[in-house]
Amino acid sequence: MEILRNTVQKIAKHAIEAIDKVDEAELEMMISKIMDASSVFIVGTGRSELIGKAFAMRLMHLGFKVHVVGDVTTPAIRDEDCLIAISGSGETKTVTLAAETSRSVGATVVAVTATPESTLTGYSDVVICIPSKTKEPWKYYTSGVLRGEYDDLTPMGTLFEDSTHLFLDGLIAEFMSILGKREKDLKERHAIIE
């Protein structure tokens, strides 16, 4: 139990510190781009995809038209749409390809990444940087990693993924406030076929 408690405390502390570093101007642009989009598309791979799906579900509960890239019912992205692309390294092939394709049709691309200078950010209109160790720390060394300040109990992309999940859940609360929605409003759109 001690390892569990200590690890959760480290993850929570890291998430708060990482989210505090998000550029407020970029955050405001992200909110604006999502609000103005005809449809919101979400892309990620692995655990980032799961976090993206959780965000997509809450956006749907708020009344946004939202699609997860890769689902068989996902339509073509258009210039009036917005892609939220989640990749800690910013180098995940499926995510960077989705960003490149979206950009080529004129859609807005919002990157959520730990790596501000990456292939993904090169295709992005808005960059939300959540500084964290990713699954490839040897490629993107930070001064902390060089000093040995990382924890094997939060392997690979755990810190990025958990921090991103909390960031996106906090963003849902922002949207609830902007739209004047309460929990009961979200429940009205919750799945009844489960």
Salt bridges, closest charged atoms under 4 A:
GLU17 OE2 - LYS13 NZ 2.72
GLU49 OE2 - LYS53 NZ 3.85
ASP125 OD1 - ARG103 NE 3.98
GLU149 OE2 - ARG147 NE 2.77
ASP151 OD2 - LYS10 NZ 3.07
GLU161 OE1 - ARG47 NE 2.33
ASP169 OD2 - HIS165 NE2 3.40
GLU183 OE2 - LYS187 NZ 3.96
ASP185 OD1 - LYS184 NZ 3.43
